Amino acid sequence: MDNPVESLTFEAALKELESIVARLESGDTPLQDAIELYERGNALRARCAERLDAAQARIEAIRLDAEGRATSTPFTAG
């Protein structure tokens, strides 16, 4: 939890986010700690979304049809 969110890989950010969710769901976290965890979790969620968007853009940029022409990839968020 000490690493800057911006430096985390998608996998590391997702793993930490899952850990935060589990801690918050336990109900044993004091309020101030829960607020700090929520803030960190929100930053991690944004990082994961950013990395997924970047991956989507890369895939769309390289996807080709049978004739070698670029095609779009039907991604949906959610």
GUTITOR-18563 format. One record per residue (C-alpha): x, y, z; residue number from 1. Coordinates in nm, 2 decimals, padded with zeros to 4 digits. Layout:
<sites>
site X->X Y->Y Z->Z pos->NUM
...
</sites>
This chain:
<sites>
site X->00.00 Y->00.00 Z->00.00 pos->1
site X->00.30 Y->00.23 Z->00.01 pos->2
site X->00.36 Y->00.22 Z->-00.37 pos->3
site X->00.24 Y->00.51 Z->-00.57 pos->4
site X->-00.08 Y->00.40 Z->-00.76 pos->5
site X->00.07 Y->00.55 Z->-01.08 pos->6
site X->00.36 Y->00.30 Z->-01.07 pos->7
site X->00.15 Y->-00.01 Z->-01.03 pos->8
site X->00.08 Y->-00.26 Z->-01.30 pos->9
site X->-00.27 Y->-00.36 Z->-01.37 pos->10
site X->-00.23 Y->-00.69 Z->-01.19 pos->11
site X->-00.07 Y->-00.53 Z->-00.88 pos->12
site X->-00.34 Y->-00.26 Z->-00.87 pos->13
site X->-00.62 Y->-00.52 Z->-00.90 pos->14
site X->-00.47 Y->-00.74 Z->-00.63 pos->15
site X->-00.44 Y->-00.45 Z->-00.39 pos->16
site X->-00.79 Y->-00.33 Z->-00.47 pos->17
site X->-00.93 Y->-00.68 Z->-00.40 pos->18
site X->-00.75 Y->-00.68 Z->-00.07 pos->19
site X->-00.90 Y->-00.34 Z->00.02 pos->20
site X->-01.25 Y->-00.46 Z->-00.07 pos->21
site X->-01.21 Y->-00.76 Z->00.15 pos->22
site X->-01.09 Y->-00.54 Z->00.45 pos->23
site X->-01.38 Y->-00.30 Z->00.40 pos->24
site X->-01.63 Y->-00.58 Z->00.37 pos->25
site X->-01.51 Y->-00.74 Z->00.69 pos->26
site X->-01.66 Y->-00.45 Z->00.89 pos->27
site X->-01.38 Y->-00.45 Z->01.14 pos->28
site X->-01.20 Y->-00.14 Z->01.00 pos->29
site X->-01.22 Y->00.18 Z->01.21 pos->30
site X->-01.40 Y->00.46 Z->01.03 pos->31
site X->-01.09 Y->00.67 Z->00.96 pos->32
site X->-00.90 Y->00.37 Z->00.82 pos->33
site X->-01.20 Y->00.28 Z->00.61 pos->34
site X->-01.21 Y->00.63 Z->00.46 pos->35
site X->-00.84 Y->00.61 Z->00.38 pos->36
site X->-00.88 Y->00.26 Z->00.23 pos->37
site X->-01.18 Y->00.38 Z->00.02 pos->38
site X->-00.97 Y->00.67 Z->-00.11 pos->39
site X->-00.69 Y->00.44 Z->-00.20 pos->40
site X->-00.93 Y->00.19 Z->-00.35 pos->41
site X->-01.08 Y->00.46 Z->-00.57 pos->42
site X->-00.74 Y->00.56 Z->-00.70 pos->43
site X->-00.66 Y->00.19 Z->-00.77 pos->44
site X->-00.99 Y->00.15 Z->-00.95 pos->45
site X->-00.91 Y->00.45 Z->-01.17 pos->46
site X->-00.56 Y->00.31 Z->-01.24 pos->47
site X->-00.71 Y->-00.03 Z->-01.35 pos->48
site X->-00.96 Y->00.15 Z->-01.58 pos->49
site X->-00.68 Y->00.36 Z->-01.73 pos->50
site X->-00.47 Y->00.05 Z->-01.80 pos->51
site X->-00.77 Y->-00.14 Z->-01.95 pos->52
site X->-00.85 Y->00.16 Z->-02.17 pos->53
site X->-00.49 Y->00.17 Z->-02.29 pos->54
site X->-00.50 Y->-00.20 Z->-02.37 pos->55
site X->-00.82 Y->-00.16 Z->-02.56 pos->56
site X->-00.67 Y->00.12 Z->-02.77 pos->57
site X->-00.37 Y->-00.09 Z->-02.85 pos->58
site X->-00.58 Y->-00.39 Z->-02.95 pos->59
site X->-00.80 Y->-00.17 Z->-03.17 pos->60
site X->-00.50 Y->-00.02 Z->-03.33 pos->61
site X->-00.35 Y->-00.35 Z->-03.44 pos->62
site X->-00.67 Y->-00.55 Z->-03.52 pos->63
site X->-00.69 Y->-00.63 Z->-03.89 pos->64
site X->-00.96 Y->-00.80 Z->-04.10 pos->65
site X->-00.89 Y->-01.08 Z->-04.36 pos->66
site X->-00.78 Y->-00.82 Z->-04.62 pos->67
site X->-00.54 Y->-00.66 Z->-04.39 pos->68
site X->-00.75 Y->-00.35 Z->-04.32 pos->69
site X->-00.79 Y->-00.22 Z->-03.97 pos->70
site X->-01.12 Y->-00.30 Z->-03.81 pos->71
site X->-01.26 Y->-00.19 Z->-03.48 pos->72
site X->-01.30 Y->-00.42 Z->-03.19 pos->73
site X->-01.64 Y->-00.42 Z->-03.02 pos->74
site X->-01.54 Y->-00.36 Z->-02.65 pos->75
site X->-01.79 Y->-00.26 Z->-02.40 pos->76
site X->-01.72 Y->-00.11 Z->-02.06 pos->77
site X->-01.87 Y->-00.27 Z->-01.75 pos->78
</sites>
